[in-house]
């Protein structure tokens, strides 16, 4: 008589089916997500590397955001520095034309306009804050509202309301750069030339009657000599402002290069973590098919065991 015992066989087959189903479920989840696992426990020895990589990525992305904001600020500074330099050059050219024509007609009106243009630039803002105010970003750094406000007893220093603190920006963990400028540092030389002209104008205005003003239709020798000196001072101021604009541009280029490098670093980290956490699709699909076959085979064996059980013999 044959001895029939299927209990152990059932257990073996069921265990095989459960393992195959688990493998099938894991493969399905990996194909759906494109990842080896949904949490760090599923990455085994690679988990520490992934944590470190993600930490570096978050830090780098934070620097990218800060540096992009800084880049926009430097671009805005460039606009205001350029327009301040343009005011100095336009004032110089106006004096050069007056000397060449031996006529000061409309000279003061032109200088007043260029003074206002320079003040507006020195009071330039970025995102609602005064760029050249030092740490006092809610206060206009230049309080003068007209060329006449520079006349004695006013001093050039008295029109600047900024403090001496300038912004230093950290581009990454190892690099910091001074990116801030103050209105007094930028504009003192230029404002000094404007004040010299205003003081001369007031001192040489004769009450009359009739009132006689300097820089009339025909320049005197003294006026020409004075204006020649101021023209040279405007040229010197323009040169200094151009140098500052160039330095600002160089810093902006450096920031742009840093941003490009940091974005490349993020891309590299993404590629590395993808290699560590991503699946080999062909291998995973193959594993899924094998698991499905194992489940089907196990089910067939289970049915075969069931049909050959002791109960069937008894029946």
C-alpha positions, 0 to 999 in steps of 0.5 A, spaced: 500 500 500 502 506 498 503 511 503 501 518 501 503 524 505 502 531 502 502 536 508 510 538 507 509 538 500 503 543 501 508 547 505 513 547 500 509 549 494 505 555 498 512 558 500 515 558 493 508 561 491 509 566 496 516 568 495 514 568 487 508 573 489 513 577 493 518 578 487 512 579 482 510 585 487 516 588 488 518 588 480 511 591 479 512 596 484 519 598 481 517 598 474 511 603 476 516 608 480 522 607 476 526 606 483 529 600 486 525 602 493 521 607 496 525 608 502 532 608 504 531 601 507 531 598 500 537 601 498 542 597 502 549 599 502 547 605 497 543 608 502 549 612 506 551 614 499 544 617 497 543 621 503 550 624 502 548 626 495 541 628 497 544 633 502 549 636 497 544 637 492 539 641 497 545 645 499 547 646 492 540 648 490 540 653 496 546 656 493 543 657 486 537 660 488 541 665 492 546 666 487 541 667 482 538 673 486 545 676 487 546 676 479 539 680 478 541 685 483 548 685 480 545 686 473 541 692 476 547 695 479 550 695 473 544 699 470 545 704 475 552 705 475 552 706 468 547 711 468 551 715 473 557 714 469 553 717 463 551 723 467 558 725 468 560 724 461 554 728 459 556 734 463 563 733 461 561 734 454 556 740 455 562 744 458 567 742 452 561 744 447 561 751 451 568 752 451 568 750 444 563 755 442 565 760 447 558 760 450 555 758 456 548 759 454 543 753 457 550 750 460 547 750 467 540 747 465 544 741 462 548 740 468 542 741 473 539 735 469 545 731 469 545 732 477 538 730 477 540 724 473 546 722 477 542 723 484 536 718 481 541 713 479 545 713 486 538 712 489 536 706 485 532 700 488 532 693 487 526 689 489 524 695 493 530 696 497 536 702 496 542 699 492 547 704 495 545 705 502 549 700 506 545 697 511 540 702 511 536 700 505 529 703 506 533 710 506 535 714 500 542 714 500 542 721 497 538 727 500 539 732 495 534 734 490 537 739 486 543 742 484 542 748 488 542 744 495 549 743 494 551 751 495 555 753 501 554 752 507 552 745 504 558 740 504 558 734 499 558 729 505 552 732 508 548 729 502 549 722 503 545 718 508 548 711 507 552 708 512 559 704 510 557 697 511 557 693 504 554 687 502 558 681 502 555 675 499 557 667 499 557 664 493 559 657 496 562 654 502 568 656 500 568 663 496 565 670 499 565 676 495 564 683 496 558 685 492 555 691 495 557 699 494 555 705 497 553 712 494 558 716 498 563 711 495 561 711 488 558 719 488 563 723 492 568 725 486 562 727 482 558 731 487 564 734 488 565 737 481 557 739 481 558 743 488 564 746 485 560 749 479 554 751 483 558 754 488 562 758 483 555 760 480 552 763 486 559 766 488 559 770 481 552 772 480 551 779 481 545 782 484 545 788 479 540 791 477 539 787 473 542 781 476 548 778 472 549 770 472 555 767 470 556 763 463 552 767 459 552 768 451 560 769 451 564 766 456 569 770 460 577 768 460 576 766 468 570 762 466 573 758 461 579 757 465 574 754 471 570 750 466 576 747 463 578 745 470 571 742 472 571 738 465 577 735 467 574 733 473 568 730 470 572 726 466 576 723 472 570 722 475 567 718 469 573 714 469 572 712 476 565 710 475 567 706 469 572 702 473 567 701 478 562 698 473 567 694 470 568 691 476 561 690 478 561 686 471 566 682 473 563 680 479 557 678 475 560 674 470 564 670 476 557 669 479 554 667 473 560 662 472 558 659 479 551 658 477 553 654 471 558 650 475 553 649 481 547 647 476 552 642 473 553 639 479 546 638 481 545 634 474 551 630 476 548 628 483 542 627 479 545 622 474 549 618 480 543 617 484 539 615 478 544 610 477 544 608 484 536 608 485 534 607 478 532 600 476 535 596 470 528 596 466 530 590 462 533 586 468 527 588 472 522 586 466 525 579 466 525 578 473 517 580 473 516 574 468 520 569 471 516 571 478 509 570 474 512 563 471 514 561 478 507 563 481 503 559 475 507 553 476 506 553 483 499 554 482 499 548 478 503 544 482 498 546 488 492 543 484 496 537 482 497 535 490 490 537 491 488 532 486 492 527 489 491 528 496 489 522 501 482 525 501 481 523 494 484 516 495 479 515 500 473 517 496 
